[in-house]
């Protein structure tokens, strides 16, 4: 198992829970895996597929996801394919033939295609060893992304009773988890729940004020980095993408109103690092395997925490830091509520409203955001300070709020606990609106009693009192403010109330310390196998050579373009950063780099080792030149002695014959790299010796 892990995937050890999950699958057990994005879900079925006889069928909801996964597997030397509508008739026939001949190890299909009689007949003839249901939360009506076609997958257990099923998802509440297992008919499955704590994600909530100006300011500080900006409407997507382009940023839109070809092209350009920013509706990103997304910005409020968690999870998949910034206003809440109320079924409305309330509570929280987010998924973070959210990073002033709490509680009491937050605070602030006068609430003693603060500040106080359980909210569709035992203790003088205040710092929060926060998150006890270990670690490489890292990124881009794959398929940023830090000088040292397996070493090793060697040699020459200059000019000013470290000295010549010889010498030196790349473009019918013979003929003809 470990040998296969190193050979094909380039890892020397498993992440938390992976090894136990894989052992269960290999023993033929049904398995349910809840593991956050970036936690290594795919490996839980990809590695068993290589160790088991026969075909592994992976159900995947999106064409883009299938293509990304297949590209990555093929780049690692694994025979994988997909069946979907993008294939021509001849391409589909070839894959059918390869399946019948047991030449494919992993096959990706959409749920709609899997339920077709032709596909069922095809896989019945094949020796299927495993069904993997990716994004399995789509089967549950309680999930945020319910898809009716997933419901039909219940036939798998009936028709292929002896074949194990592994269901995988990144976002599922306990209720969604139970429903998914029930619908798939795998009630006796082994259940694994990894920690939801993505420690490399930095969560920030900003007030939705001058939003575009704030985004622009942030992007100017992070120019050249890849990121996603989410909006709720197509209009916002188009407007922001257009404004960003006018302001000098390479940004493209993505939403359902664009043609299929335009969406596909824009997505492909983002994945291949040809464009840095995509502005999108939530239609974008599911299954996108791009590893180097450094920021995820929500221009508008997400509808629920599951969606928010999944969308932010598209950042930092390589384990490096990603900032997740959400611009919040209660106005967005009311827009979402309006659309929820248009839903036909009361049950659907109630579920959506409760999910929205949880989303708003997260945004308005005055305690650690990570703590609130993990609690939503049933996980407890024991620490009060995660060190990686705006609440924990930005000191908040504590003030005595007992008097304000009594004023608010008294108003709720005078209104007989029959009104929501907006109405209560309108009364407190002395509103003279028609609804206040009609109900004669302008005659109450509490009317105008809160003129010591603005309405916005009273809203903050009310929300914080709800979080401290000094008052409570009751009702999903019409949430009303209610009193409880703690409310009475405040009124009777038995309890003091402490509130927080915060200043608007406009993106000037202190930066997180460059450290790995101790992860003490634990899940509730039960039969489920859980892990409180982090799913990813932030690799801080203080001695990384940024010049070399930039060179390796350029080389990766060229190699990816030659093979027509995204750059991260060649190597992830984590691999390049380790190379730039450790500067391997041999194949043995290169194999110690995370993500470099035997197949990728054979395919890319010589090329990257040569680039590293050339860079180091140039650095030494530049250093020697600098020292020589310093010795010859002992009295020169220090700043005048500095020579750019990466400045490359080249001997210029105007002799065409000399130039031609230099070009031929360089081309002949690339023989091994070009043979490997050519072979990657061709199928197994072409040997390296045949390609080398043609290469020799080309060189001989040029001499």
N, C-alpha and C positions, 0 to 999 in steps of 0.2 A: 504493500500500500504506500509506504513512504518512498519507495523507489519510483513508483509511478508519479507520485506527487512532484518529486524533484525533476524527473525526466521531462514531463509534459508541461508542468505549470511553473516550475522554477522556484518552488517553496521548500524549505527544509523542515518546516513544522506546520501543524494544523492550527487553525484559530479555535477559540472556545466552541465546544460541542460538535465540531465538524467530524472528528474521528469517530465519536460514538454514533452519530447519525449514519455515517457511511457503513459502519459495522452492522447496524440494524438493517440497512438496505441490502447489503450483501447476504444477510441471513434470510432475506425474503420477507421481512416485516413491513407492513404498511406504516408510513411515517408522516407526521405533520410537523413542519418546521416553520417557526415564526422567528425571523432573523432580519434585522434592519438592513436597509440598503448599504452596501459596502461591507456587510458582515460575512460574505462568502457563501451565499445560498447556492449559487450555480455549481460550485464545486461538489456540493452534497449529492448531486446526481451525475455530474460529468465524470468524476473519478470512478464511481461504481460502474458506469457504462463501459469504461475501459477494462475493468476487471471481470465483468460478467460476459458470458457468451450471449450472442444475439444482439438485438436492436433495442435501444432506449428511445421511446417516443416522448417528446416534450411538447406539452400544450402551452402555447404562448399567444397572448391576445393581440399582439401588434407585429406588423410586417417588419418595422424598423428594428424591433427587439430581436427577431429571428435573424435578420441579416447581420447585426452586430455580433451576436453570439456565434454564428457560423463562421464569420470572418476571423474572430479570435481563436476559435478551435482549429480552423484550418491553418492559421499562422503558427500554431503550436504542434502541427503535424498530426492532427486528429481528423479522421474521416467523418465529416458532418455535412448535413444538407438540410434544406427546408422545402416544404411544399406550400406555395401560396399563389395568388393571382398574378404576381409579377413575372412568373416563369412562362417562357414560350412553350408551345406544345412539344417541341423536340427536347427542350431542357427537362420538362416534366417526365417525358418517356425515359430519358437517360436515368433519372433518379429512380423511377419505378424499376428499371432493369437492375440498377445497383442494389436496391433493397432486396429484390428477389435473389440476387447473387451473394447476399450477405456481405456486401462491400462497405456498407455504411454502419457506423456505430451509434450515431446520434441523429435523430430526425426531428425537426421542429415543424409543428403544424398548428393552425388556428383551430379553436374548438368547433367552428362551423364546418371546416373541412373534415375533421376527425369523425364527425357524425354522419358523413356521406357514406352511402353503401359501398361505393367504389373504394374509398379509403379503408373502410373496415375490412373489405375483402382482401385488400392488398396486405394489410398488417396481420391478418389471420394467417396468410401464407408465410409471412416472415416469422422468425423466431424472436418474438418480443420478450425481453427480460425485465423491463421496467417502464412504467408510465410516470412521468413527472408533470405535475400540474402547477405551472408557474402562475404567479398573481392569483392564487387560489381564493383570495377574499372576494373575487368577482362573483363567486357562486352564491354569496349570502345577500339576502335582501336587507340585512342590517348593516352591510358594509357601505362605504362611501362611493363605491364604484361598481355597483351591481350590474351584471350583464346576463340577461336571460339565457343566452346560448351556453353559458357555463353550467346551467342547471341540467342540461341534457347529458352531462358527463357522468351522471349516475349509472349509465349503462355499462361503464367500463368494468365494474365489479361483477356485474351479471354475465357479461360476455367473455371476460378474461379473468375468471375467478382465481386462477393460479398465479396471476402476474401481480407483483406488489405495486402499490401506488405511493409516491411521495408527493405530498401537497406542500407548496412553499408560498410564503407571503412575507412582505415587509411591514404591513400595517394591519392589525386586527385586534379589536377589543376582545375581552373574554367571550362576549356574546357572539361576535362574528366567528371566533375560533370554533365554538361549539357547533354553530350552524353549518360551517364549512365541513367539519368532520362528519356530521350527520348526513348532509346532502351527498357526499362522496361515498357513503356506506363503509367508512373505515373506522368504526367505533372502537375497535381493539388496537388502534394504532399507537405507536410510541410517539409521544408529544414532546417536542423540544422548543423551549422559549429562550432565546438569547437576550441579553440586556439590550434595551432600547437606547442606551446612553451612547450617542455619537459624540465622543469627547472632542473631536476635531471641529465640530460645528459651533460657531459663536452666535448665539441668539440675541437679537436686538429688536426692540419695538420703538418706533419713532412716531411722534404726532404727525398726522397728515396735514401738514401746513407748508406751503411752498414746496410741494413734493418734488416737482421736476428739478427745481433749483438744488434741493438736497441730493437728489440722485446724480445730477451733473457734477456736483462738488465731490461726491464719493468716487465717481468714475475717473475723474481727473487725477485722483490720488492713486488709482489702481489701473492706469492705462496699460494695455497689453495683456491684461488677464481675461480669462474666459468667464462668462457669467450669464445667468438667466434672469430676466425681469418678467414677473407674472402680472397680468392684468385680468380683470373679470370680463371686460367687453372687447370686442373686435375693434371698436372705434378707438379706445385707449391704446390698444396695441399699435395700430397704424400711426396714430398721432405721435406717440413716444418714439417709435422706431424712426419716423421721419425727422423729428426734432433732433434726435441723437446723431443722425447722419449729417444734418446741417451743422451740428456743433463739432463735427470732426471725428465721430466714432463710427466704427465699422459695425453697424447693427442691422439686423433683418427681422421682419415680422413673421409670426406663425400663428394661424388660426384657421378655423373650419371654413371661413369665407374665401380663402385662397384656393386656387385650383390644386388638384392632387400633385401635379408636376411641380408647381411653385413651392408647395409645402415640402415636398421631398427634396427639392434642390436646396432650399434654405436650411433644412435640417442637416443635409449632407455637408454643406459648407461649414456649418457650426461644428459638426463632429470632426471634420478634417482640419480644423484650426484655420480655415480660410476666412472666417469671420469670428470676431471675438464675442459679440453679444447677440443674443436672440431675445426679442420681446414677444411674449406669447400668452395665449390663454392656457388654461389647465389642460387643453388637448395635447400640449407638448410635453415630452419628457418621459412618459411611462416606458420603461424598458431601455431608455437611452443609456448606453454603457460608457459614455465619455467620462474619463476619470479625473480630468484636471479642471473641473468647474470650481472657481475660487470665490464666487459670490452668487447668492440667490436672493433677489429682491422681490418682495410682494408689494406692488403699487397699490393694490386693493386688498381688502380683508378676505381671506379664504372662508369657505362655507363651514368647514369643520376641521378638527385637529388631525384626523386621519389624513386628509388631503394635504394639510400644511406639513405634516411630518414627512409624507412621501415626497412632496415637492422640494422641501429643504434637503431631503436625503439624496437628491440628485447632485448635490455639491460634495466635494471632498471625498469622492469614492476611492481616491488613492491614499487616504489616511492623512493627507496634509490639510492645513487649516482652510476653512471656508466660512465666510461671514453670511449670516442669514438675517436680512433686515426686512421688517414688516412695517408699513406705514398704516397706522390705525386711526380711524375716526368712527364715531357712533353712527354717522350718516351712512356709511357702508353697511352697517348692521341693518338699518331700516330698509335699505334697498333689497338686501337678501331676504329679509322677513316678508317683504311684499311678494316676492316671487314664490316663497315657500307657501304662502297663503293661497296661491293659485293652484296648488296641488289638489287633485281630486279626492284622494283618500285621507281621512283624518289620521290614521295610523302613520302614514308617511309624513304628514305635516308635523305631528308630534315628535317623531324621531328627528326630523331635520331641525326643528326649533331647539330641541335639547342639545343637539350637536353644535348649533350656532351659539347657544348660551355658553357652552364649554369653551368655544373658540374665543369669545369675548372675555371670559373670565381669565384666560391665559394672557390676553393682551393687557388687561387692566391689573394684573397681579402685582403686588408689591413685594412678593417673596420670590426666591430663585425660580426663574422660568423653567429651567431644566427639571426642577423638582415637581412643578405643576404638570409639565408635559409627560414625565415618566409616570406620575400618579394616574394620569388619564388611562394609560395602558396597563395599570395594575402593578406598577413597579415603584418601590420605595427607595428614594435617595436619602440616606441618613444625614449627609452633610447639608448644612444650611447655606453654605457658600460654595458654589461650583467653580467659581473663578472664570467662567466663560459665558456669562450672559450680562446684559446691560444692568440688571438689578444688582448683581453681585460685584460688578466692576465699578459701578458708579455709586459713591457713598450717598446715602439718603439721610436727610436730617430727621431726627425723631422729635416730635413735639407732643405736648399734652393735648389730647383731643377730647377730653371728658365732657367739656361744656358743649362742644359741637355735637357729640354723640347724643347727649341728653336732648338737645334741641330737635335733632332729627327723629329720635325715638318718640318724643312727645307729639310731633306732627303726625307720624304714622298712627299713633294711638288716637289722636283727635279725628283722623280720617277713617277710623274703625277698621284699619288694616285691609282696606278694599281697593287700594289704588297702587299703580306701579311707580317706579322711580321718577319718571319724568313729571308726573302730576304732583307727587309729594314735594319735589324740589321747586316746582313752579309756585306752589303754595308758600313754601319757606321763603322764596325770593320775592314774594309780594306781587306776583303776576296779576294783571288786571284783565286777562284774557276772558273771552265770552264763556268758555267752559267753566272757568273758576267762578265767575259771577252767577251763572245759571245754577250751579250746585250750592251757591251761597258760602263757598269756601273762603271767600274774601272776608267773611265775618268771624272766622276762627281766630283764636288767640295766637296760633302759630303763623298766621298769614303775615309775611314780612319779617318774621323773627330771625331769619337767616341772612339779613342784609349785610352781615359782616364779611360775607364771602360772595364770590361770583357763582353763577349757576354751574360753570365747569368745575370749580373747586368743590362745590357740594356734591357733584356727581362722583368725583374722586373719593370724597369722604364716605359716601354711601357704599361705593364698591369695595373700599377697604374694610368697612364694617361688616360687609357680607363675607369677605374672605376670613375675617377674624371670628365669624359666626356670632357676632353681636346682634345681628338681625338676619333674616333669611328671605329667600325668594321662593315663592310657591306658584306652581302653574307653568305649563310649557307654552301654550298659545298666548295666554294673557298673564305674564309673570307679575305677581303682586308682592309688595313688601309686607312681611309679617314679623311679629315680635316673638321672642323666645325667653327662656329662663335668664340667659345672659343679659338680655335687654332690661329686664326687671332689676338685675343686680346693679347695672349702671345707674338706673333711675333712683335706686335706693341708697346710692353712695357706697355700695360694697365692692365695686369694681372700677378701677381707673382705666382709661383708654389712651393708648399711644398711637399716633398717626404719623405718617411719613410725608415729607415734601420733597420735591425734586425740581432741579433747575433744568431748563432747556439748553443743552450744550451743543446742539447742532453738529453731531458727529465728532465731538471732541472727547468722547469717553476715553478713560485710560485703556491702553492696550493690555490684553491678557499676558500674564507672565508666560515665558517660554518654558512650560513645564507640563508634565503629564499629571492631571489631577487624579488623586487616588479615587478609584471607583468603588464605592461601597453600596451600589444599588443592589437590592435583592428583591425577588419576586415572592408573593405570598406562598406559604407552604402548601404542598399537595402532591399528587402523583406525577405531575409534569416535571420533566427534567429541565432545569433552568441553569443559566449561567449569569453570574454577576460580573464576569470579566469583561473588559472593554472589547468591542468588536473591531476597533482599530486604534492604533497608537499614532500620536503625532511624532514624526521623526524630525527632530531638530538637529540639523547637521551644521554645526557652527563653522566647521572647516570646509564647507562646500565651496568649490571654485565656481563662481557665477559665470565667469567667462567661458569655462569649459562646458558648463550646463547649457549655455546659449548655443554653443557650437554643436553639442550633441542633439539639441532640439532641432536645429537646422538639418542635421544629418538624418534624424528620424523622419522629418517631413519629406525629405527627398526619397528615402527608402519606401515610405508609405505611398507616395505618388507613383512610384515605379510599379508597385503591386496593386494599386487602386484600392487601398484600405485606409481606414482612419489611422492617424499617427499612434494612438494609444494601443492599437493592435500590435504594432512593432514592439514598443516598450512603454510602460506607464511612466509618469513623471517621477514616481518613487524610485524606479530603477535608474533613471538618468541622474537623479540627485545623488544616489549612492555612488554611481560611477564618478560623478564630479567630485565627490568627497574622498572616495577610496582610491581612485585612479588605478584600476587594475591593469597589470602589465602582462598577464598571461591568461590562457583559457581557464586554468585552474582557479585563478583569482576571480575571473569573470563569472564563473559558476556560483560563486558565493554571493553574488548580487541578487537581491530579491527580484523574482520575476524572470530570471534567466535560467531556462531549462536546457536540456541537452539539444533539443531540436532548434531552439532559437539561437543557441550558441553556435551550432553548425551553420545556421542560416545567416546570422548577423555578426557573430563574434569577431571575425577577422576585421570587418569593416569598422566596427566601433573601437576595437583595440588600436587599430591604426590611427584613427582620429585622435584618440587619447594620447597616443605616443607622439604624434605630430604636434599636438598642442603643448605637451610638456617640453618638447624639444625647442619649440618657438619661445616658450617662457624662459628656458635656460639661456637661449641666445640673447633674448632681450635683457635679461638680468646681467649677463656678461658684458653686454654693450654698455649698460648703465654704469656698471662698476668701472669699466675702462674710462668712460667719460668723466666719472667722479675723480679717478686718479689723475687724469690730465688737467683737471680744473679744480684744484683743492680749495681755491678761494671763492668759487662760484656760490651764489645763493642757492639754498636747498630747493626752492621751488623751481629754479631754472634747470636743476639736474634731473627732474622727473621726466621719464619717458614712458609713454603708454605701454603697459605690460604686454598687451596683445598686438602691438604694432608689428607687422610682418615685413621683414626686409627682403626684397626681391631684386635680383640682378636684372636690370632691363637690357634689352638688346634689340637692335633693329634688323638683325640678320634673319631673314625668313627661314633659311635652312636650319639654323640653330633653334629657332622657335619650333619648327616642325619636329625636330628630333626630341625636343623636350616634351611636346604633346604626345608623341608616340611612346616615349618612355613612361609617361604618366598613365596612358591608356593600358599599356601592357601590364603595368603594376596592378591594375584593377581586375585582372583576369578572374580571380577566384570569386570576388564579389558579384561580378556580372554573370558568371556561370550559375551561381546560387540563385540569383534573382530571375534569370532566364528559366531555370528549372522550376521555380515556384510558379511561373506563369503557364508552364506546360503541364501535361499530365504525366503519369508514371511510365508512359511508353517511351519517354525520352531519357536517356542516361546522361550522366555528366560527361562521360567520355565522348559521346556523340556531339554534345554542345561544345566541348573543348576543341574537337576537331574542326568544327565550323569556325570557331573563334580564331584558331591558328591560321586558317585559310584567309580570314579577313585581315589579320595582321601581316601575313606574308604578302598579300596583294598590295598593301599600303607602303611596303618598303621599296 
